[in-house]
């Protein structure tokens, strides 16, 4: 449908933003069509439809973007009216640009535009070393990096549609790819992926990081990371300076980095986990026995925001404990939930929606004005961020004080993204293998280990249930109904994955059973089916490549080429071994003689239940033999 806005009566920036929102929802502004009246209001938004007359009230460009999305869902109504107010100051989605997949120029803009229509007013780019720094040639070398021009172009676009672009970097740990270069690791590294604190070369590097981001964006907010540095001071620092308590090192380092942030007029935030690990007898971040004391709270500068990150489960007591403990700090508390895109190709939409509904029900009791929805890309960034719309929509409806039940999300996804809520929620059904317990409430990834594991070694065969092949065949058939329209390119790879697993998932079980009973004919028959599995993997590679190239920069996909190539080559070698044995050329297959053990044993008494392993990392799924450790991250 075409709309007309009288530009003599409307702000030019508002007209542009409205045009972008209409473009995202499949409509358009033109010189003709139905007239749309825009009116400024002090807070929130309003949408009115009466007998073909359309009116939007807006208080900001971001509220205007959401209002257009709402309007487009009610164009055929004789009468419709709504008023909405944001419940918090900022709703932000965080894109992971550090795990190989970096959205390309057009898709970055489209993702930001979609977020704005859904109801967000900020986006964060998580960049460890995937941005360019002048004078640091190894920083992001041979990675899909964002230049200052890339940032500035996106920043300008975000500003034009009411979105704030916030940089998210690392100034303590998580710099393992930067440290992969020998010329760098000895200069800046303490141990593992952690910077060498108290070293002036490190603070010069951090100064250049933050100076670069000052050029890149107009926002005054910056996320400087500082999470998961559990080995702080235990490597080169220890050798040079002797032992210093991590609490002391963290305090000094944070003070230095804060000085740099103030120098460049940034108000920083950091992840909060390191402070929780300072407590007496603390075992992990979410330990309910951990309590923040005044001496820990006093470490944190008052002008620093703390980000409480939590993406898992429906344990309300855990969320209550964590929010209450965060309130003991004398700082603004930011909460980061998660749309789980870090589990391979398949997003955990059902699990994320269940978890975040629980978390949001607790968060609304606390003074949280800034919420982040993280979208990590662990282990290669296989999952498209566009596949996680249900969770993104959930946060947006909560932000605007609207219903968050399935029916509400179903309607809003149609309006904002031309997306089928039930189809997107059905993606996770792939992981609902026979015998699985508590599906939708545990973050388990059987498709990952079944796809990558070696058919002879069978490292995860104790976690494969009978009936998996049939389950994946049924999923592949059902997904055909979703493989059309705007989001076909996301569903096709998932369908292709199911077709692989319909042949491969139980193959290790069949091979072991045939070998144990000495059935060489059956082993030969099974071996002769391996080329079909290889063909299905090659089809999966092709449609997954199409998805990646549509969404992302090309660099980073070489990792997927290597993984798919290794899998198919090894399958061919396994077939050769099986045929040699079946034909009497070798007298045993050592891999099939080994007992099958649980990768992670079940709890006592649960041995008869299928246990799905919550394991994400490709390199740990392949072999018990030695791999270079750099592959494990």
Number of C-alpha atoms within 10 A of each C-alpha: 12 15 19 17 21 13 11 7 10 14 13 11 14 24 19 15 24 28 21 24 29 23 13 22 20 15 15 17 22 14 11 10 13 16 18 19 17 23 17 17 13 9 15 20 25 26 23 20 20 13 11 14 14 19 18 24 21 24 16 19 22 31 29 31 32 27 29 26 28 23 24 18 16 16 17 12 12 11 14 15 13 13 15 17 15 20 18 16 11 19 25 26 26 23 23 25 26 28 23 26 28 28 24 19 16 12 16 16 17 16 19 25 26 23 27 32 30 30 29 31 28 24 26 23 21 25 21 25 26 25 25 19 21 10 9 13 9 19 22 20 16 10 21 23 22 20 15 19 11 14 20 17 16 20 21 15 18 22 20 17 27 23 26 27 29 24 24 25 27 21 27 26 23 22 22 19 21 21 23 13 13 10 11 14 21 13 14 22 23 24 22 17 22 27 29 27 24 14 14 11 13 18 20 11 16 22 20 17 22 24 17 18 25 20 13 23 21 16 17 16 20 24 24 26 21 22 17 18 19 13 14 26 25 19 17 18 20 15 11 9 10 11 12 13 11 18 17 11 15 21 15 15 19 22 15 16 19 19 13 20 22 12 12 16 16 20 17 21 23 23 20 22 20 19 18 23 22 19 19 12 10 15 14 14 20 17 15 16 12 20 20 19 15 11 9 17 18 12 17 20 15 12 14 18 24 23 22 20 21 19 17 20 21 18 11 15 10 17 22 17 16 21 20 15 16 23 16 14 21 17 17 19 23 22 22 19 23 25 30 28 26 25 25 22 22 27 25 29 26 25 24 29 28 17 25 24 19 17 24 18 13 16 17 14 11 13 13 18 15 19 24 23 24 25 24 22 25 20 19 21 27 23 25 22 24 18 24 25 24 26 26 28 25 26 29 26 21 20 22 21 14 17 12 18 12 14 11 15 24 17 16 25 21 16 21 28 22 16 20 19 22 14 13 22 20 18 24 19 18 21 25 20 23 15 17 18 14 9 16 20 16 20 21 21 22 24 22 21 26 25 19 19 23 23 27 24 21 28 23 24 24 19 23 25 19 14 14 23 22 18 20 27 17 15 21 22 12 13 21 13 11 19 17 13 9 10 17 15 19 25 24 22 23 23 24 22 26 29 23 26 24 23 19 26 29 21 24 24 21 15 22 23 15 18 20 10 8 12 13 18 13 16 21 19 13 18 21 14 14 20 14 13 19 21 13 21 21 17 17 22 19 14 20 25 17 15 20 24 16 15 22 23 19 18 15 20 20 11 13 17 13 10 15 18 16 12 19 18 13 16 20 16 12 18 22 15 18 26 21 16 18 22 13 11 11 12 10 15 14 9 13 19 13 12 12 16 13 15 16 14 13 16 9 7 7 10 11 9 14 17 23 27 19 15 17 20 18 19 19 18 20 19 13 10 6 6 12 7 8 10 11 12 15
